[in-house]
């Protein structure tokens, strides 16, 4: 914990600690604070140790309850698993249950991190998000700019309509802090605004803030990969002419847009960054849903591991794409 807190990376030490922990018969000697500190430290130091995370999660899930865990501890654990892209639905479910019971004890930072973690990991239990709205409402005026954008984005991902929660109070708080938001925060608020469009609500960002958020959203530079190049090449080989890095009217950028039987289809080539384990993460879920709902463009995904399994066999890759795009049914 101290190494991570001090921003000192000592990978060999982290790996030795992980190796020791996973060989223990049980983790009963670790109190809740220690468990939280361990996974938080590994996530903060960006040291990947899937077996360690699995061991700690299994131990926590085996506990009768999480009464001894503080709100910050629950939040830090969820944040660590989401940040490390370690998928463990049972753990997130257990944390959600405990958080609902303790929600009156959460401060603005802990609740923002907890909601962001569940959304980022793609753990979108509607009961959890709807049950936490009273705690959000009581803390909204105490949120800093990052808390506000994380909470707004988390509810947009969850697609749980919380009514008045995200209207006057949130917008007023955002307007007060409009000069403090980072590019990432402005992008999150823009996606929340698009969510209001999805809900056909009367809410949404004021024009001046909306313009600022849109400009931030479309300013992000896409990252190109050899995986994308390979998929695009195979799309061309089956007679499709992919429009690469296609920007939709609302500002989303698709890896490629193709036409199949006169119908536009978005193609997303999705590497490890797009997943928690092998489940789509929050950003992937939100983008694909909003492009489909608001732009009228269905989106298909090419997960990296499915593509990798095809090896260097172009025939298999082309057949895979035909099947994915429904061309075998034409």
N, C-alpha and C positions, 0 to 999 in steps of 0.2 A: 504493500500500500504506500509506504513512504517513498519508494523509488518512483512509482507512478505519479504521486502527488507532486514530487519535486521535478517531474518531467525528465527523469533520468532513465534511459533505456539500458537495461542489462539483460539481454535476451537469455543468456546462458543461465543466469540466476532464476529467472522466471520459469524456464523449462525444468530446472532442477526441482523447484518448488512444486510445479505441476506433477512431475513424475512421482514425488513423494506422496502427494495428496491422493492420487488415484490408486496407489498401492495400499492405502489404509483399509482396514476391514470395515470401518464405519467412520462417520464424521461427527460423532456425538460430542467429541471434545471441543468442537467449534461452536461458539455461541452465534446468535443471529448477526451481530455486528461483524464478526470475523468472516462469516460466509459472504456477507455483502461486500466487505472490503476486498476480499480475494477476487471475486469476479469483476468488481469495479476496476481494480488495479490492472488485471489482464486486459480488459477492454480499453482502458485509457492508454496503456502502453502498446496497444495494438499487437499483442502477442497471441497468435492463434493456437489454442489448445482445446480442440473439441472434446476430447475425453475428459478433461478437467471440468468443463462446463456441464457435460452430461452427468458426471459424478455428483457435482454440487446440486444440480437440478433434481436428480433422483432422490437425493437425501432430503431436500426441502419438501418435495412432493410426498415423501413417506411420513413426514411429521403429522401429528394429529391436527394441528392448526398452526397458524402463524401469529398468534397473539403476542408473542415476545418480539416480533419484528416491528420496528418503528416505521412510520410512513416514509421517512427518508431511506431506510433500509430497503423497503419494498420497491421504492422508486429506483434506487440505485441498481438493484438486481435486475429489474426489468430493462433498465437502460443498458446495462452491460450486455445482456443477451441480445437485445436489438442491435446495438452498435457492433457487436462481434458477429452478427448474422448467424447466431446459433438458435436454431428452431427447437422449441420445446413447448408445444401447446398446453400440456398438463401443468407446467410451471406457471405459464401466463394465466391459466384459468384459476389456479390456486391463489396467485397474487391478486387477481381481480376480485375474488371473493373476499379476501382479507381487506383489500382497499375499500370496498364498499362499506364494510362494517366500521372502518376507521376513518371514513372520509372527513368527518368533522375535525380531525386532527391534522389534516394535510395543510401545508402552506402553499403559496403560489408556485414556488420552484418545484416542489415535490410532485404536485399534481400535474404540472405541465410536462415534466419529464416522464411521469408514468403514462399519461395519455399518449405522448409522442412515441414512447417505446412500444406500446401495444399497436398503435397504428403503423409504425415503421416495420414492425415484425409481421404485419398482416394478421394480427390476432384481433379480430373485429367483432367481438361478442356484443350484440346490440344492448343486452341487459347491462353490461358493464358501463358502456358509454352513456346510456340514458340514466343509470343510477348515479353516476358521478356528477351530473349537471348541478345539483345543489351546491356541491363543494366548489365547483368552478365559479358559479354565480357569486358565492361569498368571497372569493379570492380575486375576482377579475380586476378590481380596482387597485390591487396590490401587485399586479403582474408587471414585470419589465417588458421591453419590446420583444425579447426572445421568447418569453413565456407566452405572450399574446399570439405570436405567429405560430408557435408550436401547437398551442391549444386549438387555434382556428384550423390549422392543417389537419390535425388529428381527427377532428370531427368531420372534416370534409372527406377524409379517407374512409372513416367509419360509415358515412352516409346515414348517420342517425340524426334526424331533425330534432334539434333541441329548442325549437320555438324562439322565445324572446331572448334566450341566452346570447345569441350572436347578432343581436341587432343594436339597439341604442348603446348599451354598456360597452360592448366590444368595439364598436365603431368609434365611439367617443374616446375610449382609451387609446385606440390606434392613432387617432388624429392628434392627440396630445403628444404622442411619441413619434410622429411621422418622420422626423429627421434622424431618428436613432436606428431605424431598421437597416439591417444588412441586406445585400442583394438576395441572399437565401430567404430572409424573412419576408421581403417584398414578394418574392415568388410564391411563398406559402400563402400569403394573403391573397394574391391573385387567384390561386387555385381555390381558396375559400370562396372568393367572389363567383367563380365559375360554378361552384357547388350551389350557390344561391340561384343561379340560372337553372341548374338541374332541378332544383326544388320548385322552380317558378314562384319564388317568394318575392315579396316587395322589398326585401332587404338587399344589401350589397354595399360596396364601397362608394363613397362620394367620388365625383368625377375627377377631382384633382389627385386624390390618392390612387384611384384606379389607374390613371394614366401613368403614374410613377411606377406602380406595380407591374403594369403591362410592359413598360419599357425594360424593366429589370428582367422580366420573364423571357422576352425575346432576345435579350442581349447575351444569354448564356451560349458559349461556344460548344458545339457538339464534339464528342470524342469519337474518332474513327478507329476501327479495329480491323485486323486481318480476318477475323471471323465474319464481319460484315462484308468485306470484299469477296470472300468465298461464297457467301449466300447470294450476293448480288450477281456474281458471275453465273451461278447456277440458275437464277431467275431468268437471266438473259438467254441461257441455253435452252430453256423450255418455251421461248417465244415471248416472254414478257419483257417489257422495257421499264425497269424500275426507276422511278423518280427518287433519287437519293436525297436524304435530308430534307424531305418535303415539309414545308411549314404550313400548318392549317390556318384558317382565318383567325382563330382565337389564340394563335401563337404557339401551339404545340408543334414539336418537330418530330416527325416520324422517320425512322431509319429508311424506310422506302414506301412508296405508294405504287401499287400495280393495279391494272384493270383486268378483271376476269369476267368475261361475258358481259362487258359493258358496265360492270360494277366496280367502284373503287374499293380497294382493300388495303389497309395499312399493314405493313410487315415490320415487326419489332424483333431485332436480333439481340437476344438478351443473355449477357454474360453473368458471372457470379454476383456482380454488384446489384443486379435486379432481384435477387432472391434472399430469403431467409431460410437457410437450409435449401430445400428444393421447392419451397412455396413462394409465390410472388410476394415481394415486399410492398409496403404501403405506396411508395412512389409509382411502382409498376401498376398496381391495382387502380390507383386514382387516374393515372394518365390514360390507360386503356378504356376505363369506364367513361371518362369525360369526352374523349375523342369519339367514342361510339355514340354517347347520348347527345352531345352538343353539336358535333360535326357531321353526324350521320355516316361515319366511316367505321365499319367493323375492323377490329384489329386482331391479327393472328400473331402468335408468339413462336419464335424459334429458340427454345432453351439451349444453352451452350452444350449441355451434356448429351442431349439427343443428337445434336449435330456432330459432336465428337465421336459418338458411337458409330457413325456412318463411315468413319475413316476417310480414305482417299477415293472412295467409290462414287464417281460422279453419277452413275446410273441410279444408285440408291438415293443419292441426295436429290436428284431431280424428281424421282418418284415420291420422295418424302414431301417435297414442296407442292407437287401436284395434289397429293392427298390433303395436305394442310389447307390449301386454297380451294378445295372442292372441285378441282379440274377433272378429277376422275369420274365425277358425276355428270359431267356435261355431255 
